Amino acid sequence: MALLVDEEPSYGHFPPVYYYQGLVKEGQKSSKAADSFREYLNIRGKATEDHLLPDVRKRAGATAAK
């Protein structure tokens, strides 16, 4: 998958889609929001420099508990 014309791999831009999808589902009071957050964690959960991870972990746990 190449996001720009320079043909550099750009898969790194994809995981935030799950984060924002989870936020939308959360806003819609959907029970599927936790699924999106968990999918983000499946991809990025072991990253050391991801500023979204603390929020994703919190939301994945909080949404799953509802």
C-alpha positions as CSV (number, residue, x, y, z in Angstrom):
1,M,0.0,0.0,0.0
2,A,1.5,3.3,-1.0
3,L,0.0,6.5,0.2
4,L,2.1,8.9,-1.8
5,V,3.5,8.8,-5.3
6,D,7.1,8.1,-4.1
7,E,6.1,4.4,-3.6
8,E,7.4,4.2,0.0
9,P,5.5,1.8,2.2
10,S,2.8,3.6,4.1
11,Y,1.1,0.9,6.2
12,G,2.1,2.9,9.3
13,H,-0.7,5.4,8.4
14,F,-3.4,2.7,8.7
15,P,-3.6,1.7,12.4
16,P,-5.0,5.1,13.4
17,V,-8.1,4.3,11.3
18,Y,-9.0,1.8,13.9
19,Y,-8.6,4.4,16.7
20,Y,-10.8,6.9,15.0
21,Q,-13.3,4.3,14.0
22,G,-13.5,3.3,17.6
23,L,-14.1,6.9,18.7
24,V,-17.0,7.2,16.2
25,K,-18.5,3.9,17.3
26,E,-18.2,5.1,20.9
27,G,-20.0,8.3,20.1
28,Q,-22.8,6.2,18.5
29,K,-23.0,4.1,21.7
30,S,-22.1,1.0,19.7
31,S,-21.0,-2.1,21.5
32,K,-18.5,-2.7,18.6
33,A,-16.2,0.3,19.7
34,A,-14.0,-2.0,21.8
35,D,-13.4,-4.2,18.8
36,S,-11.8,-1.3,16.9
37,F,-9.7,-0.4,19.9
38,R,-8.6,-4.0,20.3
39,E,-7.6,-4.2,16.6
40,Y,-5.5,-1.1,17.1
41,L,-3.8,-2.8,20.0
42,N,-3.2,-6.0,18.0
43,I,-1.2,-4.0,15.5
44,R,0.5,-1.3,17.7
45,G,0.2,-2.7,21.2
46,K,3.9,-3.4,21.6
47,A,5.1,-0.1,20.2
48,T,7.3,1.9,22.5
49,E,6.6,5.4,21.1
50,D,2.9,5.5,20.3
51,H,1.2,8.5,21.9
52,L,-2.3,7.0,21.3
53,L,-1.6,3.7,23.2
54,P,-2.6,4.9,26.7
55,D,-5.9,6.2,25.5
56,V,-6.6,3.2,23.3
57,R,-5.9,0.8,26.2
58,K,-8.1,2.8,28.5
59,R,-10.9,2.9,25.9
60,A,-10.6,-0.8,25.0
61,G,-11.0,-1.7,28.7
62,A,-13.7,0.8,29.5
63,T,-15.8,0.1,26.4
64,A,-15.5,-3.7,26.9
65,A,-16.8,-3.3,30.4
66,K,-20.0,-1.5,29.3
